[in-house]
Amino acid sequence: MGSVFAAEDIKRDTRVALKLMHPHLGRVREAQQRFRHEASALHRLRSDHVARLYDYGHHQDGSPYLVMELVQGHDLTCEIGERGKLPWHEAHSIIEHVCLALEAVHAAGLIHRDLKPRNVIVARENNQLFAKVVDFGLSKSNMPDTGAYTPITRAGMAVGSLHYMAPEQAVGSPYVDARADVFSVGCILFFLLMGEPPFSQRVLARAGRTGSSLTFASVHHRRADVPAYVDEVLRVALAPDPAHRFRTIGALRIALASDIPLARSGPPHGTGSGTFAPPRPRVAYLVVALSALVLVAAIVWLLLAR
């Protein structure tokens, strides 16, 4: 679509990111629509974890441009390329920031729909990783009165992103809601912990067409530093059927932070069926077991006393 430059905003006396559309696309109506759509989406968002929009206009040759916050950092693909798999606490922190960004996105009535490692920029502030979500060119309004699926989305739907798309989105379904972003965040978390996406493009497309189950390797079994409950959270987030995923991105964020595992019925590695509910705490099982032992011991003692 275009190029992004670091630039100096002389009015604000600050460095900014200048996103320019390629001149040969400046006269393409669909391309201009997408640029305007991104500007409109960014204008509606208020979050510390979303790159801010400062200005929107047209170059003298007629092609549009965006003036945005310059995020000092690099994307998650570069982060993993330089460092390899991230420690659990860092991956969790990044995903929490992404979830907070998406909570603002969804509250504004939007769905991002193009979440992938390259669209998450990370920087270090006081030796802590800080993440921001960028690139809203494929975002879609989630309001009930916005009309049907638009040609803009279809034109760029699978470009460079299919590894992180929900199955229903990968096959071009018009019924895509915020749970598609939940699926993408689950894929990004898996990528940060394992260094690769959980599914191939072919597997995602097949799941979208046929509703087949999705299987992925246990993260906890391969990495002892990752809590066991993360596997369960991922199974819910990566369910091929949106009805079986977390209903909101906030629910996913809370599940990752709460350290409370999720109980699931169905086959060990399937994600397409089963119900999800918090299990009784392990302490409760221990208390029941100890109580039973005490009861048995008391009965034996009474019998021997006779």
N, C-alpha and C positions, 0 to 999 in steps of 0.2 A: 504493500500500500504506500509506503513512504520511508523516510529516513528521520532519525531523531538526532538533534545536535545539542550540545551544551552551548548556551548563548548567554549574553549579558542583556538584562532588561534595564535600559537606561532610565526608564521612568521610576522603577522601583529600586534601582541601584542594587540589584541582586542577580545571581546566576539562576538560570531557568533551563528547562528542557523545551526545545522548539521542535515540534513534530510537523514535518512538511510532507505533503502528498507528492508523489512522483508527478512531474509535469505532464507526462503522457496520460495520466489518469484524471487530470484536472477537468476534462470535458466529459468524463464518464459519469452519467447521472447516478448510477448505483454506488460508485465509489464516493462521490460527494455526499450522498445520503448517509453512508456509513460514518464518514467523518463527522457530519452534523449530529448523528446519533450518539457518537462517543462524547461529543461536547455537551450534549443535553444530559447524558447520563452522569458525567462528572460534575456538572453544575448542581445536580440535585444531591450530591453526596457530601456528608460531613463526618469524617473519620480520620483519626491520626494514622490509620493503617491503609489509607487510600491516597494515592498521589493527587494533589489538588490541581484544579484547573484555574488558571489565571485569566486567560483570554482566548478568543476564537475569532478568526477573520479570514480574509482572502489575500493572497499574494497578488502583485501587480499582473502576473500572468493568468490570474483567475483561479489558481489552485488554492484550496483551503489550508489553514495551518492551525495548530493548537499550541498555546503557551502554557506549560505545566510546571509543577514543582519539580526541581531537579533532585532526584533521590540519589544520594551518594552511596553507591554500593554496586552489587552485581546480582544477577538472578540465581535462582536455586540450581539451575543446571551447571553454572560455573562453580558454585559452592561445592557441589558434590564432585565435580570434575577435579577440583583442586584438593579437596580434603578426603574424599571417599565418604562412606556412610557416617552419618552424624550421631553423636551420643544421644541417648533418649531424651535427656533434659533439654538439649538444644532443639531437637526436632519437635518436641512437644511445645516449646516456647514459640517457635515459628508458626506452627499450626494454630496455636491459640490466637496469634495476631491475625492470621488469615481468617479465622472464624469471626473475630471481632470486626474485621473489615466487611465480611459478608453479611453479618448481622445488620450493619448500616445499609449495605446494598439492598438487602431484602426488605428492610424497613422502608426504603425509598420506593418500593414497588418494582424493583429490578431483579433480574437474574443475570449473573455474569456470563455463564455458558462457555467461557474459553479459559477456564482455570487450568494452568499447567505450570511446571517449574519455571519456565521462562517468563511468566507473567507475575512472578513474585520476586520482588527485589529485597535483598537483605543488606543491612548495614550494621555497623557496630557503634553503639552508644554506651560509653562508660563500661566497656568490655562486655556488653550484653548485646546479643543479636536482636535487631529490630526489623520487622518485615512490613512491606507495603505491597498491596495489590495494584497492578497496573493493567492497561489495555482493555478498555470497555467497548471496543469496536463491534463486538458480537453480542453485547448485552441486549436483553429483551425485557420490555415492560411486563410485569406480572399482574397488572391491573385487569379486572374483568371486562372493562369496556374498551380495550385497546385494539380489538379486531383480531384477525387471523394471522397465521404464519406469513412472514413477508419474504420476498425474493432476496432481500439483502442477506438474511441469515443463511438461506440455502446456498448462496454463492460461496461463502467462506467457511462453511460449517466444519469440514473435516481437515482443514489446512493445518498440518503440523500439530494437531491436538488430539487425534483419535485415541491415543494411548490413555488419555485422561478423561474421556467423555463417557457419560452414562450410556448404557446400551440403547435406551429409547432415543437419545439424542444422536447417537452414531448412525442410526438408520433413518434419520430425518423425520421423526415423529413431531407433529405440531403440538403435542401435549407434553411439553417440557416445563417443569416448575422448579422451585428452589431445591427440591431433592436431587436434581441433576448436579447442582453445585456441591451438595453433600457427598455424592459419589466421587466427584473430582477431587475434593479435599482428601478423601480416604486414599485415593490413588497417589496423591502427592505425599501423604504421610508414609505410605509404603515405600515410595521412591527414596525418601530421606533416610529411612531406616535400612533399606536393602540395596540401594544403589541402582535399582531398575524398577520400571512400572510393574504392577501386579499381573497385568493381562496383555496379550498381544492384540493388535488391531483386529485380526481375524476373529479371535474369540469374542471380543466385545460386539462386533457386528453380528455374529451368529446368535449371541445371547439376545440382542435386540430384535432379531428376526423371529427367533423360535422360542424365546423365553427360557432357554436352557440355563442350567446352573453355572455358577462361576466358582472355580476353585483356585486357591493360592496357598503358597507355603506359609507355615506358621512362622511368624517373626520371632516369637519368644523362644521357640526351640532352636533357632539359629543364633539368637543373641540373648545371652543371659541377663544383660542390663535392661532389657525391655520387659516391663511387667507382663505377666500372663494375661491380664484382662484386656490388654491392647489388641490381642488377636480377636477377642469377642467383639470389641468395639468396631474393629475393621470389618468383621463379618456382617455387622448390621449396616455400616456405612456403604459397603460394597455389594449389597444385595442387588441382583439384577432387576427385581421388581421394585419400583419406587414405593409401593405400599409397605414393604418390609424394611425400608430404611428409616433412619431418624427423620422425623417429620420436619425438624428445623435444624439449622446450622448451630443454633444455641444448644440444642439437645446433644449434638455431637461434642461440642466444646465442654459441656458439663460432664459428659460420660468420660472423656479423656482426663479430666481433672479430678474426678471424684474417687478414683481408685476402687470403684465398686463394679465387680464383674457382672456380665449379663448372662442369664441362663437362656439356652436356646434348645428347642427340640428339633429333631430331624437328623440327617446324616452328618458325620463329624465335620466334613469340609464343605458342605453345600451352603449356599447363601440365598437360594431362591425360595425356600419354604421355611416354615417354622414360626413360632411366636417367641417374642422376646420380653422377658420380665426380670426384675431384680431377684436373685435367689435369696434364701434366708442366709444370714451371715454364718460363716464357718464356726464362730464362737457358739452359736446356738446348737449346732450339731455336737460340739464337744460337751456342752452342758448336758444335753440329752443322753449322750453316751455315758458320761460319768454318773448321772443319776441312775441309769439302768444298772451299772456295776454296783452302785451302793445298795440298790434294792435287792439284787441277787445275793450280795454278801449278807445282807440282813436276814434274808430267807434261809440261807445256808446255816447261819449262826443259830437261828431259832430251832431249826431241825436238829442240829447237833446238841443243843442245850437240853432237849428232851431225852 
